Amino acid sequence: MTTEQTSGGITRRDFVAISSAAGMAAFIAPSVLGAQDTGSSLKPLKVALIGCGGRGSGAANQALKADKGVILWAVADVFPDRMDSCLKQFEKHPSKDRVQVPAERRFSGFDGYKQAIASGVDVVLLCSAPHFRPMHLAEAVAAGKHIFCEKPMFVDAPGYRSVVESAKAAKAKNINLMSGFCWRRSAPEAATFAQLEKGTLGTPMAMYSCYYTGPLGTNKRQPGWSDMEFQVRNWQHFNWLSGDQMVEQAVHSVDKVNWCFRNEPPKSAVGMGGRQLREAMPERGDVYDHFAIVYEWADGRRAFLNCRQEPDCYFENTDWIAGTKGQCFINGWGPT
Ligand SMILES: NC(=O)c1ccc[n+]([C@@H]2O[C@H](COP(=O)([O-])OP(=O)(O)OC[C@H]3O[C@@H](n4cnc5c(N)ncnc54)[C@H](O)[C@@H]3O)[C@@H](O)[C@H]2O)c1
């Protein structure tokens, strides 16, 4: 498992647990799981987890906590060891009796997701490397499953078009499809943006958003790994798999910009980025380590987004919004 160690010594999973526990507890809960009455005689909800890494294990944990009728029924991952380490975490879990994943419902390889989706489940949690998400989502929608779909949903234009089609099909089929944009479920952020929507700040004219953190962890190449295995085990560091830091991580900030400007697409976006402090080692792939983007709307409103993953620098994940009647500051990792 990649640790996604940051230079401050916390992992991204720790961060999720620490910084937004209240919001994240509801993350996968009622809207995807159907909000069953806990402990009731309603039909159990069987869940398949696809992508058994840090986030996938967390998502499965949240699903089990969300409702006593939830059963973790199947798992899929390209690599069997990732499924094993994920399931090991549940051996002492308070809901371990609802982790019912025998060997025949552990599906490895690149096609394992198909078998997990077809294993008789009601809900699927899509938590693999992002490159594969459009394919996994399309299969889950075609099979009529309710879906928790981690961000980013795609990393390129064909992926975007596929996800738009899947989202339309999910709506037509009345399937619950929930994204991993966790700030939408975080109480302080939701309350702040509700004020914005009420017009408390007037019209938002400018937003500055930043995501400054350290480099993510790597997995050293092991004897016997193919090039494909090496890259998939280091997916965050390869553009084709992750979409780069901007898409993989700072997409949370892009989401908040969208939230602020009510999902109205900007007229233009001008950006720059580079690779300054990534060590010269194969595990560090081809992704940049810093970006700066200026979004501009037709009437001149602007948003400025900076992100970086560099060692030994300070961390910040904040947003500042200036409206015609006032301004506000949002601190994702601290008091807002
Ligand atoms: N919403 C959030 O706050 C949040 C937090 C962390 C991660 N994430 C997202 O969750 C996703 C997973 O991140 P992670 O931190 O768990 O990474 P990870 O590397 O810990 O886990 C990813 C897992 O997916 C597996 N995988 C890769 N390709 C696969 C495929 N084709 N089929 C099945 N399994 C496959 C890998 O082997 C690995 O076990 C990413 O998209 C990431 O951006 C979201």
The ligand as a MOL file (V3000), in Angstrom:
LIG
                    3D

  0  0  0     0  0            999 V3000
M  V30 BEGIN CTAB
M  V30 COUNTS 44 48 0 0 0
M  V30 BEGIN ATOM
M  V30 1 N -12.0360 11.9370 -1.6920 0
M  V30 2 C -10.9020 11.9130 -1.0210 0
M  V30 3 O -10.6890 12.6820 -0.0900 0
M  V30 4 C -9.8310 10.9300 -1.4230 0
M  V30 5 C -8.7780 10.6370 -0.5320 0
M  V30 6 C -7.8120 9.7260 -0.9560 0
M  V30 7 C -7.8810 9.1570 -2.2210 0
M  V30 8 N -8.9110 9.4690 -3.0660 0 CHG=1
M  V30 9 C -9.0190 8.8860 -4.4110 0
M  V30 10 O -9.2630 7.4890 -4.2700 0
M  V30 11 C -8.6460 6.7740 -5.3320 0
M  V30 12 C -7.7080 5.7060 -4.7480 0
M  V30 13 O -6.6980 6.3560 -4.0010 0
M  V30 14 P -5.8930 5.5920 -2.8500 0
M  V30 15 O -5.2800 6.6470 -2.0280 0
M  V30 16 O -6.7640 4.5790 -2.2100 0 CHG=-1
M  V30 17 O -4.7630 4.8500 -3.7090 0
M  V30 18 P -4.0860 3.4320 -3.3940 0
M  V30 19 O -2.9180 3.3070 -4.2920 0
M  V30 20 O -3.8920 3.2900 -1.9240 0
M  V30 21 O -5.2110 2.3990 -3.8470 0
M  V30 22 C -5.6140 2.2120 -5.1820 0
M  V30 23 C -5.8650 0.7320 -5.3660 0
M  V30 24 O -6.4750 0.5280 -6.6480 0
M  V30 25 C -5.8790 -0.6170 -7.2140 0
M  V30 26 N -6.0820 -0.5720 -8.6590 0
M  V30 27 C -5.3950 0.1530 -9.5690 0
M  V30 28 N -5.8900 -0.0680 -10.7930 0
M  V30 29 C -6.9200 -0.9380 -10.6450 0
M  V30 30 C -7.8280 -1.5430 -11.5440 0
M  V30 31 N -7.7600 -1.3260 -12.8780 0
M  V30 32 N -8.7580 -2.3920 -11.0530 0
M  V30 33 C -8.8100 -2.6490 -9.7130 0
M  V30 34 N -7.9710 -2.1130 -8.8270 0
M  V30 35 C -7.0460 -1.2540 -9.2870 0
M  V30 36 C -4.4330 -0.5680 -6.7710 0
M  V30 37 O -3.7780 -1.8060 -6.8840 0
M  V30 38 C -4.5740 -0.0990 -5.3420 0
M  V30 39 O -4.7100 -1.1610 -4.4510 0
M  V30 40 C -7.9160 7.8370 -6.1700 0
M  V30 41 O -8.7220 8.2180 -7.2310 0
M  V30 42 C -7.7440 9.0030 -5.2210 0
M  V30 43 O -7.6890 10.2320 -5.8880 0
M  V30 44 C -9.8890 10.3320 -2.6740 0
M  V30 END ATOM
M  V30 BEGIN BOND
M  V30 1 1 1 2
M  V30 2 2 2 3
M  V30 3 1 2 4
M  V30 4 1 4 5
M  V30 5 2 4 44
M  V30 6 2 5 6
M  V30 7 1 6 7
M  V30 8 2 7 8
M  V30 9 1 8 9
M  V30 10 1 8 44
M  V30 11 1 9 10
M  V30 12 1 9 42
M  V30 13 1 10 11
M  V30 14 1 11 12
M  V30 15 1 11 40
M  V30 16 1 12 13
M  V30 17 1 13 14
M  V30 18 2 14 15
M  V30 19 1 14 16
M  V30 20 1 14 17
M  V30 21 1 17 18
M  V30 22 2 18 19
M  V30 23 1 18 20
M  V30 24 1 18 21
M  V30 25 1 21 22
M  V30 26 1 22 23
M  V30 27 1 23 24
M  V30 28 1 23 38
M  V30 29 1 24 25
M  V30 30 1 25 26
M  V30 31 1 25 36
M  V30 32 1 26 27
M  V30 33 1 26 35
M  V30 34 2 27 28
M  V30 35 1 28 29
M  V30 36 1 29 30
M  V30 37 2 29 35
M  V30 38 1 30 31
M  V30 39 2 30 32
M  V30 40 1 32 33
M  V30 41 2 33 34
M  V30 42 1 34 35
M  V30 43 1 36 37
M  V30 44 1 36 38
M  V30 45 1 38 39
M  V30 46 1 40 41
M  V30 47 1 40 42
M  V30 48 1 42 43
M  V30 END BOND
M  V30 END CTAB
M  END
